[in-house]
Amino acid sequence: MMEFMKKAMDWVLEKEQDAAKDCHANPDDIEKQIKLIEEKKSILEKKYQDDIGEFEHILNRLHAIKAQSLKCKTK
């Protein structure tokens, strides 16, 4: 599904580029599209950073638990 979406987006962008070459694309409309994509990218980056932080927290806890459990083997 994702591959289909990539191909569809590439096709749309190609048509946009053709329109721009033929002076049929409105720069204001394209600027709106740029801002929209930048906003979505920013939201995804924030979510990614939040998720990575949560994984780091979990990993740190698991490493501490493992270290604690290893102490039991040496007794």
C-alpha positions as CSV (number, residue, x, y, z in Angstrom):
1,M,0.0,0.0,0.0
2,M,2.8,2.4,0.9
3,E,4.5,1.8,-2.4
4,F,1.3,2.6,-4.3
5,M,1.0,5.9,-2.3
6,K,4.6,6.8,-3.1
7,K,4.0,6.2,-6.8
8,A,0.8,8.1,-6.8
9,M,2.5,11.1,-5.0
10,D,5.4,11.0,-7.5
11,W,2.9,11.1,-10.4
12,V,1.1,14.0,-8.9
13,L,4.4,15.9,-8.3
14,E,5.5,15.2,-11.8
15,K,2.2,16.7,-13.1
16,E,2.7,19.7,-10.8
17,Q,6.2,20.1,-12.2
18,D,5.0,19.9,-15.8
19,A,2.4,22.6,-14.9
20,A,5.1,24.8,-13.4
21,K,7.2,24.4,-16.5
22,D,4.3,25.5,-18.7
23,C,3.6,28.5,-16.3
24,H,0.2,26.9,-15.2
25,A,1.1,26.5,-11.5
26,N,0.3,29.2,-9.0
27,P,3.3,29.8,-6.8
28,D,0.9,30.8,-3.9
29,D,-0.8,27.4,-4.1
30,I,2.6,25.6,-4.1
31,E,3.7,27.7,-1.1
32,K,0.6,26.5,0.7
33,Q,1.4,22.9,-0.1
34,I,5.0,23.4,1.1
35,K,3.8,24.9,4.4
36,L,1.3,22.1,4.9
37,I,3.9,19.4,4.3
38,E,6.4,21.2,6.6
39,E,3.8,21.3,9.4
40,K,3.1,17.6,9.0
41,K,6.8,16.8,8.9
42,S,7.3,18.8,12.1
43,I,4.4,16.9,13.9
44,L,5.9,13.6,12.8
45,E,9.4,14.6,14.0
46,K,8.0,15.6,17.4
47,K,6.1,12.3,17.7
48,Y,9.2,10.4,16.6
49,Q,11.3,12.1,19.3
50,D,8.6,11.4,22.0
51,D,8.5,7.8,21.0
52,I,12.3,7.4,20.9
53,G,12.4,9.0,24.4
54,E,9.9,6.4,25.7
55,F,11.9,3.6,24.2
56,E,15.1,4.9,25.8
57,H,13.3,5.0,29.2
58,I,12.1,1.4,28.8
59,L,15.5,0.2,27.7
60,N,17.2,1.9,30.6
61,R,14.8,0.2,33.0
62,L,15.3,-3.2,31.4
63,H,19.1,-2.9,31.5
64,A,18.8,-2.0,35.2
65,I,16.5,-5.0,35.8
66,K,18.9,-7.3,33.9
67,A,21.9,-6.0,35.9
68,Q,20.0,-6.7,39.1
69,S,19.0,-10.2,38.0
70,L,22.6,-11.0,37.1
71,K,23.6,-10.3,40.7
72,C,21.4,-13.2,41.8
73,K,23.4,-15.7,39.6
74,T,26.7,-14.8,41.3
75,K,25.4,-15.7,44.7
